[in-house]
Amino acid sequence: MSHTCGFVAIVGRPNVGKSTLMNRILGQKVSITSRRPQTTRHQVMGIKTEGDAQFIYVDTPGMHIMGKDRNKAINRFMNQAASQALRDVDCVVFIIDRTRWTAEDQVVLDKLAHVQAPVILAINKVDWLEDKASLLPWLEQVSAKREFAAILPLSAKHGTNVPELEAEVARYLPESIHYYPEDQITDRSQRFLAAELVREKVMRQLGDELPYQMTVEIEEFRDEGRVIHISALILVERQGQKKILIGESGERIKKIGREARLEMERALGAKVMLNLWVKVKRGWSDDDRALKSLGYDLD
């Protein structure tokens, strides 16, 4: 029997559940999640091998409209990273949120106009719909927006219809050798995952209080077998943000560190010794050179 292998871009506006869907498909966390839009900032690859088929999913930052609060180098980077993922893929999963169509959904749809690959429309969070009867007329409405390969209502969080989505995607995988070993789950390093887990805990704790001018840099990652020593630097842009992040008597940063460490131990399968520092680096989010040095690099 022939082998199949293909790339699948998961795209959509911010906060529609792209990362949740990929984690659900893979059965473990590869992309971080929070309730805040624009949690995902990089392309993150998730690899699933089932028998003769290998699916290479690419989770992407939410495509968004540039504006007053979203007009920085990091916003341009995220939009470019999402657009770049559409090149040379075998299938696209376009996620929207229930029965809402926004200007940013339209931005994504416009980007897809030039894509040759089949596009599957996934309508997420249908478990939240109070009026299930509203779904049918909505399906008719969105099906007129372009020719979709399939339209599937699903719940990424609970897994409803996710196997059906995977079966649909499998139809578009070309015959090919597998590009990755069957036990490999992602192309990202443990170092990258550690930084992302710290950032996730900050966003979950301080999403409303701390704007997006925050990133995490791993300064030390030393694997001694049973114990991994990690030192992470949390960068913010203003002194007031540093104060919020540390919290009274350092309680908030301790809680962030504790939650991140526990999640790292689960993900890395070893005891983790985690040290966190907070540093002010003014203007990093609007400085292309600073972004590149912090790993925001499309190459």
N, C-alpha and C positions, 0 to 999 in steps of 0.2 A: 504494500500500500504506500502511496506517495505521501511525503511530508508537506505540510503547509506552514507558512510563517508570514506574518504581515504586521504592519504598523497601523495603529488605530489612534487618531487624535481625539481627545475628549475636550470639547470646547463649549463655551457659553459665557454669559455675563458673570460678574462677580456674585458669589454666594448662592449659586443654584444647586450646589452639591456635587461638583466634578470630582473633588478629592474623596468625598465620602463614597461615591460610586466606585472609584478605582480601588480604594481600600476594601470595599465589600467584595469586588470581583476577585481580588488577590487573597482575601481571607486574612489579611494582616495589614498593619498600618505602614504605609510607605510615604504617603502625603499627609502633612499635618492639616488639621481642621480647626475652625472656630466659627462662631456665629458672625464674626466681623467679615465684611467684604474684603477682597484682595489679600486673604491669608496666604494663598499660593503666589509665589513671586517668580519661581523658576519652572522650566519644563522638568517634570519628574517622570521617569520611565518606570512602568510596572510590567513585569514579565510573567506571563502565566503559560506553562506548558502542560498540555493535557494530551497524552498519547502522541499522536502524530501531528498535532496542531500546536503551534506556538503563537500566542497573542502578545504583541508588544504595544501596550497602551501608553500614551503620552498624556499625562495630566498637565494642564496649562493654566497660566494665570487668567483671571477673568478679563475678557475684553471690555474696555470701558471708555466712556467719552471723556476726553481731556477737558478740564475746566478749572475754575479758580482754585479748588483744593486738590486738583489732580493734574497739575501742570509742571511736574518736576521730571528730572532725568529718570527717576525710578519708574514713574508712570509710563514714560516712553519705552523703557526697557521691557516692562511687563507686556505692553501691547505688542511689541516687536517679537517677544518670545512666544506669545500665543499665535501670532500670524505665521511665524517661522515653522511652527509645528504642523501647519497645513501642507507644507511642501512634501511631495513624494510619499504621502500616506496611501494606504490601500482602502481605508474606510474612515469616516468621521462620525462621531457620536456628538450631536448637538443637543445640549440639555437646556430646557427651559423650566420655569417654576409654575406648576399648576396651570390655572387659566388666566395668567397675567402675561401680557406682551408689552415690553417696555422699549424705549428708544435704544437701550443698549442691546436688547435682543435683536433689534433691527440692524445694529452695527455688525453683529456677528453674522447675521444672514447675508448682509451685503458682502462681507469678506468671503463667504462661501460661494458666492456667485461665480468665482473664477476657479473653483476646485473641481477637478475632474472625477475625483473619487466619489463613490456613493455616500450619501449623507443619511444617517438614521436619526430621526428626531425622538429624543427621550423626554417625556413629560414627567418631571420628578415631583416628589412630595404629594402624590395623589392621596396618600393616607391622611393628609391634613384637610382634604376637601370635605366640607360639611354637606354640600349638595352634590352627590355623585352624578346626578342627572345632568349637571351643567357640563360634564366632561364630553358627552357626545357632540353637542353643537360646537364645542370648542375644537374638537378634533377635526370637524369639517372645515372650520374657519382656518386653522393653521395649515391644513393640507393644501389649501389654495395658495400658500405663500411661495412654494416652490415644489418641485417633484422630489419627494423624499423616498429613499429606498424602503423605509418602513417607519411607522409611527407607533411608539410603545409607551403607554402610561406605566410608571413604575415608582417604587420607593427605594432609593439607594440606602437609606438608613435601615429599613427592615428587610430588604432583599426581595420585595415583591416584584415579580416579572424580570428580575435581573438575569436568571438563567435563560429566559426567552431572548433577552437582549444579546447575551453571549452567543446563542445559537444563530441569531441573525447576523452578527458580526462574522461568525465562522464561515458564512457563505462567501465572504469577500476576501478571505485569505488566499493569496496565490500559492501555487506549488513552489516550494523552496526548501532548502536546507534550513535547519534551525540556527539562528545567529548566536544564541546563548545556551549555556549548560542548562539542563532541565531543572536544576535546583536553584538557579539564580532568580531572584525576585525583582531586583532593581539594578540600574546602572550607577546609582549614587553610592558614595562611600559612607562608611560608618561615621566619619568625621562630619560629613554634610548632614546626616540624620541627627547627630547630636546637637548641632547648631539649630536645626529646624525644631527639635523638640523643646529646646529652651525658648525659642521664639513663640512657639505655640502656647506655652504656659503663660508667657507674658501677655499675649493677646487675649487669652481666655480670662486672665485676672484683670487686665487693665484696658480692655478694648474700648471702653467708653471714655476712659480718662487719658490714655496715652495715644496720641495720634500715630500716624504711620511712620514717623521719622525715628524708627527703632530697627536695629538689625543686630545680629549676633555673629561674632567671629570666634572661632576656636583657636586658642593660642597654644594649647598643648593637648595631644591625644596620645597617651602612652599605654600600650596594651602589655600588661605583665602576665597575661594568661588568665588567672583567676580574678585579677583586679585590673580595671581600666581607669587610669587617671586622666581626668578631663578638666581643662581650665577654659572657661568661656568668658568672653568680653561682650557685654551688652552695650551697644553704642546708641546714644540718644543725641539730640541736637541742642537741647537747652538745659540749663542747670535745674530749672523747675521740674523738668521731666525726670531727671536723675533722682530728685528728692521724692517724687511720687513713686518711682520704681523701688527705691530702697525701703520706703515706708517708715513708720514710727519705730524707732529702736531696731531698725533693720528687719522687722517682722515680715514685711511683704517679700523682700528678696529671698529670705529664708524659705518661705512657703513655695515660691516659684522654684527654687533650687531643689527642694524636697520632692515636689511633684515631677520635675524634669528627671531627677536621678532615678526615681522608681520606674518611670517609663523607659528610660535608657536601659536599665537592668533587664526589663522584660524584652526589649528589642535586641539587645546585644548578648543576652545570655551570660552575663558576668556581673560581678559586684562592681559598682562604679563609685569612685571618689570624685565628686564634682565640686569645683570652686567657681564661683561667679563674681565678676567685677562689673561695675557700671562706669562708663566713661563718656564725657561730653565730646562729640566731634561735630562741630558746627557745619551745617550745610552739606553733609555727606550725601543726602538723598537727591540733591540737585547738582551733583558733581560727577561727570562721566568717569573721570580718572579714579576718583574715590570708589565709585561703584565697581569698577573693574577690579580694583585691588581687593575689594570685599567679596569677590566671586560672582558678581552680577555681570556675566560675560556670555554673550550669545555664541561664542566659538566653543 
